[in-house]
């Protein structure tokens, strides 16, 4: 495994993301999320800092589990309001040369023929720097607003996701030959008809004859991210994901997840070393240890506990307002985000979490560990995780925007570059090339590959 560290900025096109109440900090710029210039500046800062990608989370619906209504989420800005991140990519790509962009899209509420066209377009416009973070969605409010009577159960959502990606693979990888487009002006032939095939998919959820409406993009299939943590989700990730977002609060939880998914990937006939793992971390860095600790104390004082509980209630599909703050969280199987439930009930069998402790821990970055220290100390911890835990990089979670990113790029990145863990020179190529250095398209061992 390479010691090269890959960095993604984990963000959201909303007033705040996973540190509820962060918009209230002095100097926070979260309210600028509606401005194009805010996002182009973010892209340029991330590229200057050697980041591999900006990873956009997204959500459909409003958090209305806490207290049985949406009042807390709306009042306190809990991922509300939020805009579609997809439309930011062309603007951000235009001001960068190598930065990638991972966009969250739902297989439950999209149609695969339309999504395949959207990602082919984005892959062309970004010169092959786009990734698809595959989710099945978890909020009941999203299901109702998008035309369903209720949220699909998890098994059905993943069954649909399996077929959804099978359709996309056929459209991206099989429908058009590499040499189908000839642009022969003399013969009057732009595309050879025999180089474009129907896919003739007939399934449980979709009947799609094809062919794909787009010529092959640089990557054909975008890089595939996933973060499944339930039993069904892990199986889906092991079969399809190229990069995996690990959202466990402890090192032990991340180790178990990495080992389990590599084993499952091998069982599916894939190269287990071809999966890249990105745990989330919340870096709080200062030029001295005392400065870092003081900054961390200020950030913790600004945590909005009620807003955090509203966010977690949506994650868990459990109304935490109905529980005593000192009540222990019991494990349940949930149709929402099973990984959040598992993080506080299963990843560390020796630790029991109360509602209060979960809220206090999750106020900065939800289920990810907070790393506090000098640039050297933060870099030490990141390097240790790469060398000893076996991860490939990190999803950097913000607290103050753009302060978290600015501090990390200005203080930690020079230390990582000094150690050879980040390239000093700008790399180019598709996002898949940058992550795996084995070409722009899916490897032959991936189930979606036509090679």
Secondary structure, 3 states (H helix, E strand, C coil): CCCCCEEEEEEECECCCCCCCHHHCCCCCHHHHHCHHHHHHHHHHHHHCCCCEEEEECCCCCCCCHHHCCHHHHHHCCCCCECCCHHHHHHHHHCCCCCEEEEEEECCCCCHHHHHHHHHHHHHHCCCCEEEEEECCCCHHHHHHCCCCCCCCHHHHHHHHHHHHHHHHHHHHHCECCCCEEEECCCCEEECHHHECCCCEECCCCEECCCCCCCCCCCCCCEEEECCCCHHHHHHHHHHCCEEEECCCCHHHHHHHHHHHHHHHHHCCCCHHHCEEEEEEEEEECCCHHHHHHHHHHHHHCCCHHHHHHHHHHHHCCCHHHCCCCCECCCCCCCCCHHHHHHHHCCCCCCCCEHHHHHHHHCCCCCCEEEEECHHHHHHHHHHHHHHHCCCEEEEECCCCCHHHHHHHHHHHHHHHHCCCCCCCCCCCCHHHHHHCCCCCCCCCCCCCCC
